[in-house]
Amino acid sequence: MPSTHPYEDAFPSPLDTLNFERGELQGALETGLLVLDANVLLALYGKTAQTQNAIAGLFVQAHEAGRLVVPEHSLREYLSNRAEKLAGELEALRTLKSKAGRAKGDQDLHLPDTFAPFALAGPANDAIERLRDADEALKQAAKQAQESLDELIEDAEVVIREKDPVMAIVQSFADESSVEKLKDTYDEVEKEAKTRLTRPPLGDKKDLNKRNGNELGDYLVWKALLQAAESRSADGAADTVFVTNDTKPNWWADKGDDGPVMPRDELTEEYRTTTGGGTLHLLTLDDYVEMMDAEETVVVELRQSSEPEPKSDPESEAAMDAWSTVIDRAFRSSSTASSSLLTLAIRLKRAKEDPDVSQEDIAGLEAEYNKAFTNYLLFKNMQRRGHTPD
C-alpha cells in the first residue's frame, strides 16, 4: 500500500475542508450531542453541593433529551481514579485537623516570658489575666475544632464506604442509553492506532510507549465520540460538544493566554467526514457551565479549581531557609533563650531598684534584654509559619 504524507491523511480533501461552514456553538449546545471526558466526571469531587447539583442538572437534562454520550472508557477511567479523589477529600479533612492541633499548641503564649515588658512598665494584672483567659479560650476552641473534625472524618469514611455521593450523581445520567460502547475490540483499536501515531488525539510514539495502562485512553474516547455521532447522523449531520478538562495539544490547536481556544483542525476534519458534515466543538467544564447560564458562583469555583498551582520561587525559598537558620542558630545558641528571658527581666527590674547599680550597667542590661526579646519574637513568628524546627 503506497504511503501518504501525514497532511494528506489528515486532510484528504483540502478544498472541502476550506469551504466547510462550521455549525454554531449555541446550536450545538441546544440540540447537539454532549460528550463527557473522564476528567469531567472526576471534577465533581472536591466541589460544593451547589456546584455538583448545577453540573449534574445540566447532564441529566441532556440525558433526558437523548443527547448525552458518556464513552465507556470515560466511565472506566472515572472508576479507576475515583478512589484517589476520595482519599484526597479525606486528606483535606485530616490536614484541617492537623492545623487545629498546631493552633492549639501555638496558643500557649508563655505569659511570664512574652509579657515581661508589662511587668517592667508597672502593674498590668488585669490585662495579663484577660490575656490568660483569651489564651485558654483559644485552646478550648482549637480542641473543639479537633473533636468536630474527628467526628466529620469518621462520618465521611462511613459515607464513602457505603455510598460515594459523586458516584450517585454519575449514576443519575450514566446508563445503557447514554454510555457508548465501542463495537471494535481493544486489539482492533490498538492496531488502528499504530497506523496513525502522528494524528490527534494521539500525539506521537510516546503515547504508545506509556506503561500506565491508559496509553490509548484519548483514542478510545475519540473512537466512541465518532461512533456515537455517526450513528446519529443518519437523519442529518450531528454536531457535538465534547467537554474535557484535558488541555493538552492532543485536543486543542491553541491554548492562548486565557486557556484553550479551538479544537485541532485534524479532529474537526475527521469528525466532518465521519458524520457527513457535522461540526465538533470542544469546551472545558467551566466554559460549558458558563455558556449554559449556570450561577456565577459555580463558574468561579470551577475556574479556581482548574487554575494551576503557583510555582515556587527557589530563590525566595532559599533566602527564607537561610534566614530561618540564622534565627534558629542565634536563638538556640544564645544565653538569652526563652528559658532565661524572664531571668533577664527580673535582673533588669532589680537593677533599677538598686541604688548602687550604675546607669551604664542598667543600660547594658536593657540592651541585652531588648535584643533577647526581639530574637524571641522573631523566632516564635518564624516557628509558627513553619520555617524553623519545633
C-alpha positions in Angstrom: 0.0 0.0 0.0 1.6 3.3 -1.0 2.5 5.7 1.8 1.0 9.1 2.1 2.1 12.4 3.6 0.6 12.9 7.2 -1.2 16.0 6.0 -2.9 14.0 3.3 -4.1 11.6 5.9 -5.5 14.4 8.0 -6.9 16.5 5.1 -7.8 14.1 2.2 -10.0 16.8 0.5 -8.4 20.2 1.5 -10.8 22.2 -0.7 -13.8 20.6 1.1 -12.2 21.4 4.4 -11.5 25.0 3.3 -15.1 25.6 2.2 -16.8 23.9 5.1 -19.2 26.1 7.1 -19.0 25.2 10.8 -22.1 25.0 12.8 -22.6 27.5 15.6 -21.7 26.5 19.1 -25.0 27.8 20.6 -27.0 25.5 18.3 -24.8 22.5 19.3 -25.4 23.3 22.9 -29.1 23.3 22.4 -29.6 20.3 20.1 -26.3 18.6 19.5 -24.6 15.7 21.3 -22.9 16.3 24.7 -19.9 14.0 25.2 -18.1 13.8 28.5 -14.5 13.1 29.2 -13.4 11.1 32.3 -11.8 14.2 33.9 -15.2 16.0 33.8 -16.7 13.2 35.9 -13.8 13.3 38.3 -14.1 17.1 38.5 -17.3 16.6 40.6 -15.1 15.7 43.6 -14.0 18.5 45.8 -16.8 20.8 44.8 -19.6 22.4 46.9 -23.1 20.8 46.7 -24.3 23.8 44.8 -21.7 23.3 42.0 -22.2 19.5 42.0 -26.0 19.9 41.6 -25.7 22.5 38.9 -23.4 20.3 36.8 -25.5 17.2 37.4 -28.6 19.1 36.4 -27.1 20.0 33.0 -26.0 16.5 32.3 -29.4 15.0 33.4 -31.2 17.5 31.2 -29.1 16.4 28.2 -29.6 12.7 29.1 -33.4 13.1 29.2 -33.3 14.7 25.8 -31.3 11.8 24.4 -28.3 13.9 23.7 -25.8 12.8 26.3 -22.9 10.4 25.5 -20.5 9.0 28.1 -17.8 7.0 26.3 -17.4 3.7 28.1 -13.7 4.4 28.5 -14.6 7.7 30.3 -16.6 5.7 32.7 -13.8 3.1 33.2 -11.3 5.8 33.8 -13.6 7.5 36.3 -13.9 4.3 38.2 -10.2 3.7 38.2 -9.4 7.1 39.6 -12.3 7.9 42.0 -10.6 6.3 45.0 -7.7 8.7 44.7 -10.2 11.6 44.7 -12.0 10.3 47.7 -8.6 9.8 49.5 -7.8 13.4 48.7 -11.0 14.7 50.3 -10.3 12.7 53.5 -6.7 14.0 53.5 -8.0 17.6 53.3 -10.0 16.9 56.5 -7.0 15.4 58.2 -4.9 18.4 57.2 -7.5 20.7 58.8 -7.4 18.5 62.0 -3.6 18.8 62.0 -3.8 22.6 61.6 -6.2 22.7 64.6 -3.8 20.7 66.6 -0.9 23.1 65.7 -3.2 26.1 66.5 -3.9 24.6 69.9 -0.2 24.3 70.6 0.6 27.8 69.2 -1.9 29.5 71.5 0.4 28.8 74.5 1.5 32.4 75.0 4.1 31.7 77.7 2.7 34.8 79.5 5.5 35.1 82.1 8.1 35.4 79.2 6.2 37.1 76.5 4.6 39.8 78.7 7.6 40.6 80.8 7.8 44.1 79.4 4.4 44.9 81.0 5.8 43.9 84.4 8.6 46.4 83.9 6.2 49.1 82.8 4.1 48.8 86.0 1.0 47.0 87.3 -0.9 45.3 84.5 -2.5 42.4 86.3 -6.0 42.9 84.8 -4.6 42.9 81.2 -2.5 39.9 81.9 -5.5 38.0 83.4 -7.6 38.8 80.4 -4.8 37.6 78.1 -4.6 34.4 80.1 -8.4 33.9 79.7 -8.1 34.6 76.0 -5.3 32.1 75.7 -7.4 29.4 77.4 -10.4 30.2 75.2 -8.3 29.8 72.1 -7.0 26.4 73.3 -10.6 25.2 74.0 -11.7 26.4 70.6 -8.9 24.5 68.9 -9.7 21.4 71.0 -13.3 21.6 69.9 -12.3 22.0 66.3 -10.2 18.9 66.5 -13.0 16.9 68.1 -15.5 18.1 65.5 -13.1 17.2 62.7 -12.7 13.7 64.2 -16.4 13.2 64.0 -16.5 14.6 60.5 -13.7 12.3 59.3 -15.4 9.3 60.9 -18.7 10.2 59.2 -17.1 10.8 55.9 -15.4 7.4 56.0 -18.7 5.7 56.6 -20.4 7.6 53.7 -17.5 6.8 51.4 -17.7 3.1 52.2 -21.4 2.8 51.9 -22.2 5.3 49.1 -19.9 7.7 47.3 -22.0 10.8 46.8 -20.4 11.7 43.5 -21.0 8.1 42.2 -24.6 8.6 43.0 -24.6 11.7 40.7 -22.9 9.9 37.9 -25.4 7.1 38.2 -28.2 9.6 37.5 -27.1 10.1 33.9 -24.8 7.2 33.0 -26.8 4.2 31.9 -27.4 1.9 29.0 -28.8 4.7 26.9 -26.0 7.2 27.4 -22.9 5.0 27.8 -21.3 4.5 24.3 -19.7 1.0 24.0 -17.2 0.5 21.2 -18.0 -2.0 18.6 -14.3 -2.7 17.9 -12.2 -4.8 20.3 -9.3 -3.3 22.1 -6.9 -5.2 19.9 -8.5 -3.8 16.8 -8.3 -0.3 18.2 -4.7 -0.8 19.1 -3.8 -1.9 15.6 -5.6 1.0 14.1 -3.9 3.4 16.5 -0.4 2.3 15.3 -1.3 3.4 11.8 -2.0 7.0 12.8 0.5 7.8 15.5 1.1 11.4 14.3 -2.6 12.2 14.1 -4.6 13.7 17.0 -5.8 12.8 19.6 -2.7 10.5 19.5 0.4 12.7 19.8 3.3 10.6 18.8 5.0 7.3 19.7 5.3 8.4 23.3 1.6 7.7 23.7 2.1 4.1 22.9 5.3 3.9 25.0 3.5 4.7 28.2 3.1 1.9 30.6 0.3 3.2 32.8 -2.3 1.0 31.2 -4.1 4.0 29.6 -1.8 4.8 26.7 -4.8 4.7 24.3 -7.2 6.4 26.6 -7.7 9.6 24.4 -8.1 7.5 21.3 -10.7 5.2 22.9 -12.7 8.2 23.9 -12.4 9.7 20.4 -13.5 6.5 18.8 -16.6 6.4 21.0 -17.4 10.0 20.2 -17.1 9.4 16.4 -19.2 6.2 16.7 -22.0 7.9 18.6 -22.1 10.9 16.2 -22.0 8.7 13.1 -24.9 6.5 14.4 -27.0 9.7 15.0 -26.1 11.3 11.6 -28.4 9.1 9.6 -31.2 11.7 9.9 -28.8 14.5 9.3 -25.3 15.7 10.3 -25.0 15.7 14.1 -23.0 18.5 15.8 -21.2 17.6 19.1 -19.9 19.4 22.1 -17.1 17.5 23.7 -16.5 18.7 27.3 -13.0 17.9 28.6 -10.6 19.5 31.1 -7.7 18.0 29.2 -5.9 21.0 27.7 -3.0 19.1 26.1 -2.3 19.7 22.4 -3.8 16.2 21.6 -7.1 18.0 21.5 -6.5 21.8 21.3 -4.9 23.8 18.5 -4.1 26.8 20.7 -4.4 27.3 24.5 -3.9 31.1 24.4 -3.3 33.2 27.4 -6.7 32.5 28.9 -6.9 28.8 28.2 -7.8 26.6 25.2 -9.4 28.3 22.2 -10.3 25.8 19.5 -10.1 22.1 18.7 -7.4 20.9 16.3 -8.3 21.1 12.7 -7.4 17.4 12.2 -10.1 16.4 14.7 -12.8 18.7 13.2 -12.0 17.4 9.7 -12.2 13.7 10.8 -15.4 14.5 12.6 -16.8 16.3 9.5 -16.0 13.4 7.1 -17.3 10.7 9.5 -20.6 12.4 10.2 -21.2 13.8 6.7 -20.9 17.4 7.5 -21.2 17.7 11.3 -19.3 20.2 13.5 -17.2 19.3 16.5 -16.9 21.8 19.4 -14.6 21.5 22.4 -15.3 23.2 25.8 -13.7 22.9 29.2 -16.2 22.3 32.0 -16.1 25.8 33.4 -16.7 27.3 29.9 -19.5 24.8 29.3 -21.4 25.7 32.5 -20.9 29.4 31.9 -22.4 29.1 28.4 -25.3 27.1 29.9 -26.1 30.1 32.2 -25.0 28.5 35.4 -24.8 30.6 38.6 -21.7 32.8 38.7 -20.5 31.2 41.9 -20.5 27.8 40.1 -18.3 29.1 37.3 -16.0 30.9 39.7 -15.5 27.7 41.8 -14.7 25.6 38.7 -12.3 28.3 37.4 -10.5 28.5 40.7 -10.1 24.7 40.9 -8.7 24.5 37.4 -6.1 27.1 38.0 -2.5 25.7 38.1 -0.7 25.7 41.4 1.5 28.8 41.8 5.1 28.0 41.1 7.5 28.3 44.0 10.4 30.8 43.8 13.6 28.8 44.6 15.5 32.0 45.3 12.8 33.2 47.8 12.6 29.8 49.4 16.4 29.6 49.7 16.5 33.1 51.3 13.8 32.2 53.8 15.5 29.0 54.7 18.8 30.8 55.2 17.1 33.5 57.4 15.3 30.8 59.4 18.6 29.1 60.0 20.2 32.3 61.2 17.4 33.0 63.6 17.3 29.4 64.8 21.0 29.2 65.5 21.3 32.6 67.1 18.4 32.0 69.3 19.2 28.4 70.3 22.9 29.1 71.0 22.3 32.4 72.8 22.5 32.6 76.5 19.3 34.6 76.3 17.0 31.9 75.1 13.3 31.8 76.2 14.2 29.9 79.4 16.4 32.9 80.6 14.2 35.7 79.2 12.3 36.1 82.4 15.6 35.9 84.4 16.9 38.9 82.4 13.7 40.8 83.1 14.0 40.1 86.8 17.6 41.2 86.8 16.8 44.4 85.0 13.9 45.2 87.4 16.1 44.6 90.4 18.9 46.6 88.9 16.6 49.6 88.5 15.5 49.3 92.2 19.1 49.0 93.4 20.6 52.5 94.0 24.1 51.0 93.9 23.8 49.9 90.3 25.1 52.5 87.8 23.0 53.8 84.9 25.6 52.4 82.5 25.1 48.8 83.9 21.3 49.3 83.7 21.6 50.5 80.0 23.7 47.4 79.2 21.1 45.1 80.8 18.3 46.9 78.9 20.1 46.4 75.6 20.7 42.7 76.4 17.1 42.2 77.3 15.7 44.0 74.3 17.9 42.0 71.9 16.8 38.7 73.6 13.2 39.7 73.5 13.3 40.7 69.8 15.1 37.4 68.9 12.5 35.5 70.9 9.5 37.1 69.0 11.2 36.6 65.6 11.9 33.0 66.4 8.3 32.3 67.5 6.9 34.1 64.4 9.1 32.0 62.1 8.2 28.8 64.0 4.5 29.4 63.6 5.0 30.0 59.9 6.6 26.6 59.7 10.1 27.8 58.8 12.0 26.6 61.8 12.2 23.3 63.7 9.8 22.9 66.7 
